[in-house]
Amino acid sequence: MFGTALPAMPPAAYYADPSASRAGLIGLAPMEGVIDVTTRRLLSAQGGLDWVVTEFVRVVDQPLPPRVFHRLCPELAQGAATADGTPVQLQLLGSDPTAMAENARIAVGCGATALDINFGCPAKTVNRHGGGASMLKSPSDIHATVAAVCRAVPDTPVSAKLRLGFEDRQLALQCAAAAVQGGARWLTLHARTRKEGYRPPAHWEWIARIRHHVNVPIVANGDIWTLEDYWQARALSGCRNVMIGRGLLSDPLLAARIRHWQRTGEQLPTTQWAERAAVLRAFAEGLADDLPEKVVVSLIKQWLSLMRQHDTEAAERFVHLRTLRHTDDLLDALDGPATP
Ligand SMILES: Cc1cc2nc3c(=O)[nH]c(=O)nc-3n(C[C@H](O)[C@H](O)[C@H](O)COP(=O)(O)O)c2cc1C
């Protein structure tokens, strides 16, 4: 069970509710430039999330100052949990085992209670330096990196997040096995290659193949937008646990709705626009004190833009909201009719 696979995670939501753990855990996916501390707080407050993961801390070849870890993960100062107690896992990205190990030690010294290693980032700038998805070309490099991190922080659970491959899926099983042999306590699998980017479909059935090949829990990830997707991803991957990114930005209540379904078998109605707009408003309010208005406006638009991919109400509003420049105008328009 996941609970036993994550013994050192802080006591939090899923320990408090074993029935939820049995039903299957739900994690919030890391998303660089999108899922920051405010978003993590807001989304975990909607309920249904068992853990969240930070954007990646990029490791090159030097130890990073503690402030870098605290900036990306302010929750380190409060027991590595969000305000409502959801555990926060810190993600590292890098290809130099020595530097990764050193930075893992610093992260744990700063308060990290669980680490994840990114082997999925498709960004060219990252891949050029051998990090993220480019590591999927070399299972032995994955092994070396995970093993170095695990050795450096033996009392801290370390997981790995992988795609199915770089160009193709030929090394999918080897990469997963390498991460596990290196000491990863669980794997999160984004069911696409780097070449496939974010294009549907996610190949959940490939997760099932990998699951049979390794002996640690697997978290299925990719393209879970609805309750139906959730069950299909579970059925095809055979995984109990999932991680959701864009689906939770599109419908911030998705995890809560899945949890309700797990517990009662009852499907809650689709999340109303007013509920989505309330989350965007809270997001704007959460950012307003710390960031210039221009940045707040662009972050609200970024979230709305992700929402619109699966939500016609958001799509209709995005058309006229995209030209607005002031937070108040944006928030008024969010509360107003879809077509003014
Ligand atoms: C804008 C954006 C940023 C992302 N940043 C990260 C990241 O920092 N670390 C990581 O492991 N994955 C990152 N991902 C991948 C997601 O965690 C996730 O694997 C992917 O979006 C598929 O899941 P989803 O369909 O539920 O969104 C990012 C994805 C997007 C769209």
The ligand as an SDF file (V2000), in Angstrom:
LIG
                    3D

 31 33  0  0  0  0  0  0  0  0999 V2000
    3.3430   24.1770  -17.7490 C   0  0  0  0  0  0  0  0  0  0  0  0
    3.8070   22.8410  -17.2430 C   0  0  0  0  0  0  0  0  0  0  0  0
    4.8730   22.7880  -16.3570 C   0  0  0  0  0  0  0  0  0  0  0  0
    5.3230   21.5430  -15.8820 C   0  0  0  0  0  0  0  0  0  0  0  0
    6.3430   21.5090  -14.9750 N   0  0  0  0  0  0  0  0  0  0  0  0
    6.7500   20.3090  -14.4580 C   0  0  0  0  0  0  0  0  0  0  0  0
    7.7540   20.2480  -13.4420 C   0  0  0  0  0  0  0  0  0  0  0  0
    8.2630   21.2530  -12.9400 O   0  0  0  0  0  0  0  0  0  0  0  0
    8.1220   19.0070  -13.0250 N   0  0  0  0  0  0  0  0  0  0  0  0
    7.5700   17.8480  -13.5210 C   0  0  0  0  0  0  0  0  0  0  0  0
    7.9390   16.7570  -13.1050 O   0  0  0  0  0  0  0  0  0  0  0  0
    6.6050   17.8980  -14.4450 N   0  0  0  0  0  0  0  0  0  0  0  0
    6.1770   19.0880  -14.9080 C   0  0  0  0  0  0  0  0  0  0  0  0
    5.1600   19.1280  -15.8230 N   0  0  0  0  0  0  0  0  0  0  0  0
    4.4770   17.8680  -16.1910 C   0  0  0  0  0  0  0  0  0  0  0  0
    3.2950   17.6200  -15.2500 C   0  0  0  0  0  0  0  0  0  0  0  0
    3.7170   17.3940  -13.9340 O   0  0  0  0  0  0  0  0  0  0  0  0
    2.4730   16.4080  -15.7080 C   0  0  0  0  0  0  0  0  0  0  0  0
    3.3220   15.2910  -15.7320 O   0  0  0  0  0  0  0  0  0  0  0  0
    1.8700   16.6090  -17.0950 C   0  0  0  0  0  0  0  0  0  0  0  0
    1.2560   17.8750  -17.2040 O   0  0  0  0  0  0  0  0  0  0  0  0
    0.8200   15.5220  -17.3830 C   0  0  0  0  0  0  0  0  0  0  0  0
   -0.1740   15.5140  -16.3820 O   0  0  0  0  0  0  0  0  0  0  0  0
   -1.5900   16.2440  -16.5740 P   0  0  0  0  0  0  0  0  0  0  0  0
   -2.1680   15.7520  -17.8790 O   0  0  0  0  0  0  0  0  0  0  0  0
   -2.3940   15.8110  -15.3820 O   0  0  0  0  0  0  0  0  0  0  0  0
   -1.3300   17.7270  -16.6140 O   0  0  0  0  0  0  0  0  0  0  0  0
    4.6970   20.3470  -16.3200 C   0  0  0  0  0  0  0  0  0  0  0  0
    3.6250   20.4170  -17.2150 C   0  0  0  0  0  0  0  0  0  0  0  0
    3.1750   21.6370  -17.6840 C   0  0  0  0  0  0  0  0  0  0  0  0
    1.9990   21.6680  -18.6410 C   0  0  0  0  0  0  0  0  0  0  0  0
  1  2  1  0
  2  3  1  0
  2 30  2  0
  3  4  2  0
  4  5  1  0
  4 28  1  0
  5  6  2  0
  6  7  1  0
  6 13  1  0
  7  8  2  0
  7  9  1  0
  9 10  1  0
 10 11  2  0
 10 12  1  0
 12 13  2  0
 13 14  1  0
 14 15  1  0
 14 28  1  0
 15 16  1  0
 16 17  1  0
 16 18  1  0
 18 19  1  0
 18 20  1  0
 20 21  1  0
 20 22  1  0
 22 23  1  0
 23 24  1  0
 24 25  2  0
 24 26  1  0
 24 27  1  0
 28 29  2  0
 29 30  1  0
 30 31  1  0
M  END
$$$$
